[in-house]
Amino acid sequence: MKKLKLIIFAIIFFGIGIYTNIYFKTSNSNVIDGPSLDAILTLPFHSSDGSSLSLSQIDIQDKLVINFWATWCEPCKKELPQLNKFHQQFINDDKIQIIGIAIDEPDAVKIFNKEIPVDFVNLIDEQNGFLVTRYLKNEKGVLPYTVIVNKQYEVIEQFYGEITLEMLLKAFK
């Protein structure tokens, strides 16, 4: 039964990667065709407390870490405790913030967070999450995907796959 679940997860993950690459066809340039920054910043998301929130409502002082994840993503599950530790280290630092964007359904995230809590701001929406991840240069269409952006949402650093506390701390040295 475990093997069947693993195969199903692999098929879903592979399918999402193919869908993302077909749906968000990229060119050879560094610019990804799609919505403008203004459109991206006003996309509505569910927040962990059930309210609606957009990226435009997040006041970036200097740098923002954005982690894209999903409840069905095994590497995402492994890295969330590391991201919580990072958040705890910088909770009083106004210049470094972290948010999560769950590319998932709100009910799935609510159930998931009972097992693995997320201590930082977490936005939830499958479709809008995909739009933002592509806007922020996730050309591979993988999860987890983590970026560090400045106030203008320009990508300063990006990480494909599972991230560790050490990797994040090194990025801020």
Rosetta silent file (secondary structure, phi, psi, omega in degrees, C-alpha in Angstrom):
SEQUENCE: MKKLKLIIFAIIFFGIGIYTNIYFKTSNSNVIDGPSLDAILTLPFHSSDGSSLSLSQIDIQDKLVINFWATWCEPCKKELPQLNKFHQQFINDDKIQIIGIAIDEPDAVKIFNKEIPVDFVNLIDEQNGFLVTRYLKNEKGVLPYTVIVNKQYEVIEQFYGEITLEMLLKAFK
SCORE:     score description
SCORE:     0.000 S_00000001
   1 L     0.000  -40.209  178.501    0.000    0.000    0.000 S_00000001
   2 H   -63.232  -38.704 -179.375    2.865    2.389    0.815 S_00000001
   3 H   -64.680  -39.501  178.417    4.441    1.648   -2.545 S_00000001
   4 H   -63.640  -43.943  177.831    1.172    2.454   -4.327 S_00000001
   5 H   -60.954  -42.123 -179.586    0.887    5.795   -2.487 S_00000001
   6 H   -63.909  -40.746  178.399    4.472    6.630   -3.397 S_00000001
   7 H   -64.531  -43.112  179.270    3.807    5.831   -7.062 S_00000001
   8 H   -62.018  -45.222  178.273    0.656    7.977   -7.029 S_00000001
   9 H   -61.018  -41.592  179.928    2.557   10.905   -5.459 S_00000001
  10 H   -63.450  -41.659  179.237    5.333   10.538   -8.047 S_00000001
  11 H   -64.537  -43.925  179.414    2.805   10.553  -10.893 S_00000001
  12 H   -61.619  -47.922 -178.326    1.043   13.628   -9.474 S_00000001
  13 H   -61.359  -44.194  178.055    4.351   15.475   -8.972 S_00000001
  14 H   -62.450  -43.093  179.393    5.509   14.554  -12.495 S_00000001
  15 H   -62.262  -41.251  178.880    2.146   15.620  -13.936 S_00000001
  16 H   -64.728  -39.600  177.701    2.293   18.993  -12.203 S_00000001
  17 H   -62.484  -44.061  177.991    5.793   19.545  -13.580 S_00000001
  18 H   -64.609  -46.009  179.421    4.655   18.754  -17.118 S_00000001
  19 H   -57.864  -45.395 -178.183    1.526   20.911  -16.730 S_00000001
  20 H   -63.081  -43.648 -179.555    3.585   23.813  -15.426 S_00000001
  21 H   -67.508  -34.188  178.400    6.105   23.587  -18.264 S_00000001
  22 H   -77.328  -46.925 -175.096    3.384   23.419  -20.918 S_00000001
  23 H   -67.266  -37.524 -177.420    1.058   26.001  -19.370 S_00000001
  24 L  -113.172   61.802 -178.713    3.803   28.513  -18.591 S_00000001
  25 L   -58.540  128.706 -179.316    5.994   28.163  -21.680 S_00000001
  26 L  -108.652  156.795  176.062    9.163   30.197  -21.180 S_00000001
  27 L   -97.217 -174.986  179.807   11.504   31.740  -23.703 S_00000001
  28 L   -80.245   -6.096 -179.594   15.300   31.797  -23.619 S_00000001
  29 L   -83.159  173.499  177.962   15.332   35.232  -21.994 S_00000001
  30 L   -81.409   -5.943 -179.082   15.346   35.921  -18.269 S_00000001
  31 L   -97.461  131.414  178.360   11.845   37.382  -18.470 S_00000001
  32 L   -99.411  126.377  177.933    8.903   35.038  -18.083 S_00000001
  33 L   -65.310  144.939  178.498    5.817   35.965  -20.048 S_00000001
  34 L   150.104 -158.134 -177.115    2.720   36.282  -17.921 S_00000001
  35 L   -62.214  154.692  176.214    1.084   38.615  -15.466 S_00000001
  36 L   -76.118  167.883  177.528    2.700   41.891  -14.443 S_00000001
  37 H   -59.250  -42.979  179.231    4.095   42.477  -10.974 S_00000001
  38 H   -58.117  -41.604  179.150    1.028   44.573  -10.092 S_00000001
  39 H   -66.818  -41.283  179.351   -1.249   41.689  -11.076 S_00000001
  40 H   -62.526  -44.158 -176.363    0.857   39.193   -9.105 S_00000001
  41 H   -67.218  -21.999 -177.863    0.860   41.378   -5.978 S_00000001
  42 L  -101.165    2.426  176.911   -2.934   41.662   -5.936 S_00000001
  43 L   -60.636  134.981 -179.954   -3.735   37.958   -6.405 S_00000001
  44 L   -81.516  139.213  175.201   -5.938   36.806   -3.525 S_00000001
  45 E  -128.101  155.688  168.695   -4.746   34.057   -1.200 S_00000001
  46 E   -84.307  144.140  173.206   -6.280   32.389    1.821 S_00000001
  47 E  -103.035  169.720 -177.598   -4.253   32.881    4.969 S_00000001
  48 L   -58.543  -30.117 -178.918   -3.829   30.317    7.725 S_00000001
  49 L   -88.078    4.307  176.460   -6.479   32.057    9.837 S_00000001
  50 L    95.190   -8.869  179.430   -9.030   31.906    7.016 S_00000001
  51 L   -81.501  171.621  178.071   -8.851   35.548    5.958 S_00000001
  52 E   -98.181  141.723 -176.685   -7.925   36.760    2.484 S_00000001
  53 E  -149.437  146.742  174.408   -4.477   38.239    1.900 S_00000001
  54 L  -123.899  164.155  178.988   -2.384   39.348   -1.078 S_00000001
  55 H   -62.329  -28.439  179.752    1.349   39.898   -1.452 S_00000001
  56 H   -63.995  -18.879 -179.655    0.717   43.652   -1.709 S_00000001
  57 H   -87.245   -3.651  178.223   -0.313   43.574    1.956 S_00000001
  58 L   -94.694  118.927 -176.972    3.100   42.303    3.054 S_00000001
  59 L   -88.390   99.323  179.930    5.356   45.199    3.943 S_00000001
  60 L   -80.782  121.646  177.899    8.871   44.158    2.906 S_00000001
  61 L   -82.938  -41.354 -179.334   11.471   46.138    4.815 S_00000001
  62 L  -145.236  -65.682 -178.612   14.514   44.687    3.056 S_00000001
  63 E  -132.179  147.637  179.819   14.362   41.011    2.041 S_00000001
  64 E  -128.892  127.660  173.507   11.608   38.417    1.913 S_00000001
  65 E   -93.314  126.775  177.075   12.064   34.657    1.833 S_00000001
  66 E  -120.032  121.645  178.978    9.200   32.951   -0.007 S_00000001
  67 E  -110.318  121.495  177.120    8.879   29.186    0.242 S_00000001
  68 E   -96.235  129.456 -175.185    6.529   27.406   -2.166 S_00000001
  69 E  -151.421  175.052  176.228    5.319   24.048   -0.890 S_00000001
  70 L  -150.290  155.889 -177.331    2.429   21.567   -0.850 S_00000001
  71 L   -66.978  -27.390 -177.301    1.028   19.049    1.621 S_00000001
  72 L   -87.948   -2.373 -174.594    1.680   16.127   -0.760 S_00000001
  73 L   -93.151  110.841 -177.706    5.346   17.070   -1.312 S_00000001
  74 H   -60.783  -46.853  177.454    7.683   14.903    0.801 S_00000001
  75 H   -61.296  -31.406  177.288   10.742   17.228    0.578 S_00000001
  76 H   -62.611  -43.649  179.492    8.438   20.106    1.596 S_00000001
  77 H   -60.664  -39.554 -178.252    7.441   18.220    4.735 S_00000001
  78 H   -70.028  -32.095 -174.835   11.098   17.657    5.615 S_00000001
  79 H   -88.339  -20.414 -176.278   12.104   21.291    5.177 S_00000001
  80 H   -56.763  -41.643  175.559    9.225   23.006    7.028 S_00000001
  81 H   -60.631  -34.603  177.140   10.797   22.480   10.496 S_00000001
  82 H   -65.293  -41.358  178.972   14.011   24.085    9.132 S_00000001
  83 H   -67.703  -36.310  175.506   12.010   27.068    7.862 S_00000001
  84 H   -62.018  -41.394  177.933   10.288   27.367   11.246 S_00000001
  85 H   -63.392  -42.823  177.339   13.740   27.508   12.907 S_00000001
  86 H   -58.996  -46.684  179.267   14.827   30.206   10.451 S_00000001
  87 H   -58.934  -44.174 -179.642   11.679   32.188   11.239 S_00000001
  88 H   -62.417  -36.451  179.515   12.312   31.893   14.984 S_00000001
  89 H   -68.846  -28.624 -174.780   15.884   33.205   14.549 S_00000001
  90 H  -115.784   16.285 -175.249   14.684   36.269   12.612 S_00000001
  91 L   -61.549  -29.305 -179.518   11.268   36.872   14.200 S_00000001
  92 L  -100.957    5.786  179.702   12.446   40.177   15.696 S_00000001
  93 L   -95.325  111.847 -178.236   14.462   41.269   12.656 S_00000001
  94 L   -68.621  -19.165 -173.974   12.452   43.781   10.636 S_00000001
  95 L   -88.448  -17.572 -179.638   14.741   43.444    7.626 S_00000001
  96 E  -124.402  121.590  178.860   14.308   39.705    7.020 S_00000001
  97 E  -125.665  161.451  177.146   10.873   38.140    6.701 S_00000001
  98 E  -138.008  139.507  172.310    9.616   34.740    5.598 S_00000001
  99 E  -136.218  157.986  173.084    6.323   33.582    4.144 S_00000001
 100 E  -112.642  149.259  171.188    5.089   30.320    2.735 S_00000001
 101 E  -126.213  108.394  179.886    2.843   29.866   -0.270 S_00000001
 102 E   -85.083  119.408  177.537    1.072   26.526   -0.183 S_00000001
 103 L   -90.036   80.786 -168.780    0.133   25.371   -3.654 S_00000001
 104 L  -164.809 -176.604  176.044   -2.748   23.400   -2.285 S_00000001
 105 L   -92.448  142.349 -178.979   -6.319   23.499   -1.018 S_00000001
 106 H   -55.532  -40.862 -179.446   -7.028   25.392    2.244 S_00000001
 107 H   -64.775  -39.551  178.561   -8.675   22.366    3.891 S_00000001
 108 H   -63.738  -40.546  179.911   -5.693   20.139    3.084 S_00000001
 109 H   -68.232  -39.736  179.700   -3.295   22.710    4.580 S_00000001
 110 H   -60.941  -45.092  178.293   -5.424   23.090    7.715 S_00000001
 111 H   -66.024  -44.884 -179.310   -5.337   19.330    8.329 S_00000001
 112 H   -58.987  -42.360 -176.403   -1.628   19.146    7.465 S_00000001
 113 H   -67.406  -13.500  173.206   -0.740   21.962    9.895 S_00000001
 114 H   -72.071  -31.688  178.933   -2.081   19.896   12.791 S_00000001
 115 H   -86.980  -48.614  179.501    0.738   17.424   12.098 S_00000001
 116 L  -126.847  100.317 -179.138    3.437   19.855   10.917 S_00000001
 117 L   -72.320  154.210  173.832    2.733   23.450   11.939 S_00000001
 118 L  -114.717  118.289 -173.714    3.955   26.443    9.962 S_00000001
 119 L   -84.160  -12.225 -176.191    5.024   29.254   12.322 S_00000001
 120 L  -108.349  173.373 -179.999    5.278   31.999    9.711 S_00000001
 121 E   -57.833  130.559 -178.495    2.732   33.707    7.447 S_00000001
 122 E  -129.728  118.614  177.209    1.362   31.117    5.069 S_00000001
 123 E   -97.042  146.813 -173.677   -0.661   31.968    1.977 S_00000001
 124 E  -134.294  123.319  170.542   -2.734   29.253    0.330 S_00000001
 125 L  -179.735  125.021 -176.713   -4.030   28.918   -3.224 S_00000001
 126 H   -66.705  -55.309 -175.770   -3.173   26.339   -5.852 S_00000001
 127 H   -67.192  -49.612 -178.958   -3.695   28.371   -9.033 S_00000001
 128 H   -67.168  -32.289  175.583   -2.398   31.716   -7.750 S_00000001
 129 H   -61.681  -42.307  176.639    0.537   29.970   -6.090 S_00000001
 130 H   -62.642  -41.009  179.188    1.564   28.536   -9.464 S_00000001
 131 H   -60.822  -43.658 -178.605    1.327   31.989  -11.050 S_00000001
 132 H   -68.637  -42.821 -179.498    3.578   33.508   -8.393 S_00000001
 133 H   -61.944  -37.657  177.342    6.131   30.689   -8.495 S_00000001
 134 H   -70.923  -39.429  177.800    6.439   31.086  -12.264 S_00000001
 135 H   -60.254  -35.658 -179.117    6.677   34.869  -11.993 S_00000001
 136 L   -91.775   32.714  166.229    9.530   34.355   -9.521 S_00000001
 137 L    68.315   33.108  173.595   11.509   32.304  -12.068 S_00000001
 138 L   -84.220   71.236 -176.963   10.704   28.710  -11.144 S_00000001
 139 L   -63.296  -25.465 -179.111   11.496   27.585  -14.682 S_00000001
 140 L   -81.425  -16.807  179.611   11.774   23.953  -13.544 S_00000001
 141 L    65.226   33.972 -176.270    8.265   23.956  -12.076 S_00000001
 142 L  -105.109  160.025  169.818    9.378   22.035   -8.975 S_00000001
 143 L  -128.712  145.144   -6.309    8.395   22.032   -5.329 S_00000001
 144 L   -71.434  158.328  177.596    9.703   22.931   -2.929 S_00000001
 145 E  -141.049  127.873 -177.458   10.997   26.151   -4.384 S_00000001
 146 E  -127.201  136.103  176.830   12.387   28.966   -2.255 S_00000001
 147 E  -130.137  153.575  168.920   13.387   32.473   -3.297 S_00000001
 148 E  -112.638  124.964 -178.790   14.790   35.511   -1.587 S_00000001
 149 E  -121.794  159.427  174.009   13.397   38.720   -3.065 S_00000001
 150 L   -94.565 -170.778 -177.972   13.930   42.417   -2.446 S_00000001
 151 L   -59.843  -28.369 -178.545   11.250   45.106   -2.029 S_00000001
 152 L   -91.051    8.989 -178.054   10.614   45.132   -5.785 S_00000001
 153 L    61.166   32.213  172.349   10.121   41.338   -5.823 S_00000001
 154 L   -87.015  134.168 -178.139   13.315   40.854   -7.801 S_00000001
 155 E   -73.396  119.917  177.861   14.810   37.421   -7.191 S_00000001
 156 E   -92.141  -40.291 -179.972   18.122   37.748   -5.358 S_00000001
 157 E  -150.719  147.057  179.887   18.625   34.051   -4.739 S_00000001
 158 E  -135.722  149.630 -179.251   16.688   30.885   -5.567 S_00000001
 159 E  -133.314  120.488  174.535   16.736   27.325   -4.292 S_00000001
 160 E   -93.253  131.880  178.254   15.240   24.360   -6.138 S_00000001
 161 L    86.955 -170.650 -174.401   14.284   21.450   -3.896 S_00000001
 162 L   -61.705  135.111 -179.845   14.627   20.967   -0.177 S_00000001
 163 L  -113.352  152.231  178.009   16.312   23.796    1.707 S_00000001
 164 L  -115.888  165.136  176.071   18.084   23.686    5.061 S_00000001
 165 H   -58.599  -41.831 -178.603   18.558   26.237    7.809 S_00000001
 166 H   -61.932  -40.435  179.527   22.275   26.364    6.963 S_00000001
 167 H   -62.863  -42.593  179.160   21.564   27.195    3.309 S_00000001
 168 H   -66.757  -44.509 -179.874   19.314   30.094    4.309 S_00000001
 169 H   -62.152  -39.383  178.315   21.730   31.427    6.899 S_00000001
 170 H   -62.584  -37.291 -179.221   24.562   31.279    4.349 S_00000001
 171 H   -65.628  -22.923 -178.716   22.456   33.302    1.893 S_00000001
 172 L  -101.887    8.679  177.861   22.182   36.105    4.461 S_00000001
 173 L   -80.868    0.000    0.000   25.876   36.322    5.392 S_00000001
